[in-house]
Amino acid sequence: MILTYRPIKAWPEGWPRESPKWTPFKSTFRDTLQLLDRELDAIGATAVTLQVDTSERNIRTDGQLRGDAKITNQGVILTIETRAHGTLVYQCDEFERVGGRGESWRENLRAIALGLEALRKVERYGIANRGQQYAGYRELPSGIAMGAAVMTVEQAAAFIAEHAIESPISGRPAFTAEEILSNPMRTKAAFAIAAKRLHPDAGGDPALFRKLTEARSVIEGNT
């Protein structure tokens, strides 16, 4: 699963933390990404956005961090789009790496990955109904929508409609913008069609895919 990086637009309540804990983790960042990828696959993630404390100029057009990107605070916000559980948001600024403040965000991403693993085990061992353990995280505001909206609801629907076409040959939209706004099921269906075309794993443009997920967040945040 490809992580799309975005700047943190506004601090969550209680951030920045004045006295983070020293990290207890010994794993490499590669190990963290492998763990996260496994857990994202297990919950059926369709798109993943990671917000970090950096500026737009430190993020490439494909949504990846530049090699010399400076990340100041250790906090991270992970927003996961899933088919079964909707939009899930996890945030953590608990840990700091000794002598490596600029990379401490990686420790907090690992904490989230381990948390996802633990939540999945809750269901595995039968102490929660299917998907129940994710309910609280669906109530958190989307990390993408924390700042000022970059699109109106109408613009968001129009963008999704533009890319949710029936086929490359016909070029006809599967839904109009009005239809997308009229029914949450149509919103999800249109998003799925557009995501299939724009997802980077399918050769799509990462910038357009990032805008697509933002458009969906704008609509869901106003329904």
N, C-alpha and C positions, 0 to 999 in steps of 0.2 A: 504494500500500500504506500503510495506517495504522500508524504507530509507536505502540505502547502503552508509556508510560513507567512505570518502577518504581524505587523506591530501591535502592541497593546494600545488600544485607543483611550482607555480610561482605567484607572486603578480600581480593582474590586475593593469592597469595604475591608478595612484593616491592612491594606497594602500601602506602601512597602513596609514589611515587617522589620522592626528595629533590631531584634536579636534572633536571627535564624539559628537553628541547631547545626552542629557539624554533621556532615553526611555520614551515615552508617554503611553506605554502599561501597563495595570494592570492585564492582563490575565495570567493564569498558562501555563506551558509548555504543559500540557495535553490538554488544550483548543487549543493551537497552532497546535498540532499534529492532533486534530480532524478537525479543519478548513482546514488544509493542505490536509488531506486525502479526505475530501469532494470535494475540488477544483481539486485535481488530478484525482479523479474519474470522475468529470464533463468534463474534457478535454480528457479523455481516455488515461491516462498515462499507459505505459506498463513497465517502469523501471524508477527509480528515484535515483540519486546519489547526496549526499550532501558533498561538500568539506569544511573542517574546518581547522583552523590553529593548527594542531597537527602532531605528527610523526606516522609512520607506526606501531610502537610498541604499540601505544594506541588504535589500532583498532583490534578487534578479527578476527579470520578466517572467521566468518560468516558475516563480514562487519559491525558489530555493535561496538559502542564505549565501551571501558572498563569502569568499574564503577569509576575508579580512574584516568581517562584520563584528562590530562591537556591541555586546549585550551587557547592559549595566546591572539590572536587577536580576535576582535568581528566579523570580516568579514566572510561571508559564500557565497558559490557559489552552486546554485541548478541547476542540469542538468536533464531535463525531456525528456524521450523518449515517443513520442505519435504516434499513427497511422495516425491521421488526419493532424497534424501540423509538423511532423518531430521532430527534436531535438530542444528543447527550453532551453535557458540558462538565469538564473537570478542571479544577484549578489548584495549584500548589505553589507555595513559596516558603516551605518549611525548612529547607536544607541549604547549607552553604558548603562548598568544598574548601578545605584548608589550603590556602595559598593559591587558589584558582577561582577567584570571585567571578571572573568573566565567563567561566564555563559552569558555574554553579546551577544554571538553568537545566543542565543535563541531569543533575541529581534529582531535581523535582519532576522532570519528565519520567525518570525511572520510578519515582514514587507513584506516579499516576499509573504507569504500566503494571506495577505490582498490585495496585489497587484494583485494576481491571481484572487481573488474574484472580484475586480474592473474591471479587463479586461473582465471577463465573463459577467458582467453587461453591458458593452459597447455593446456587441452583443445582449443581452437580450432586451435592449430598442431600438434596431434598428438603432443605429448610426454608424454601421460598417457592411460591408459585412461579411459573415460567415468566421471566422478565420482570418480576416484582421488585427485585433488588435494584433495578435501574430507575425506578419511579421518581425518587427524590432528585436525581440528576436531570430529569426532564423538566423539572420545575425551575432550574437555574436559568438565568438569562443567557442567551447565546453569546459566546465570546466575541463573535463577529459584530453583533449588534450593539455592543457596549458603547461605542462612540456614536457620533452623529450619523444618521442613515445616509448612505451615499446615493440612494435611489428612493423615489416615492413608491408607494404600493403599485400605482398604475405603471410606472416605468419598469418595475420588477416583473410584473405580469407580462408586459410587452416583450421584455428581453427573453423570458422563458418561452413565450409563444413563438418568437422569431427562430429559436433553435430547436424547438420540439416539432420537427417536420416529419411528415409521413414517410417520405423517402427522398433520397438525393435527386431522383428523376423528376418527381412531381413538384418538389419544393413547397408543397402546401402544408401549412401548420396543422397539427392534429387538433389543437384547441385555439380559440381566440383568447385574447387577454381577458375579455369579459367572462368567458367560460372558466378560465383558470381562477379568477377571483370569486366566482359564484359558488364553488364547491371544493372543499379541502381534498376530496378524492381526485378531482380533476387536477388540482395543483400537484399532488403527488405523482399522478400519471404523466403529466406534462414534464415534470422535473426528471422523471425516470427516462423518458424518451430523449430529452435534451442531454442528460448526463451520459447516456450511452454513446452519443455522438462526440461530446466535448471532453470526455475523461482522458487525461494524459496517457493512461495505460492503453487506450484505444487509438492513440495517435492524435488526440485532440490538443487544442491550445491551452496550456495551463492557466494563462491569464483569463481566458474566456470561461474556463471551468470554475475558477475562483469567483468570477463575477456571477456565475450561475448559482453557486451555493449562497452567495450573499443575497441574491434576488429571492431565493426561497426563504432565507431567514427574515428578510424584510416582510414578506407576505405572512409568514407564520407568526411574526411578532405583532401583527395587526389584525389577527383573527381571534 
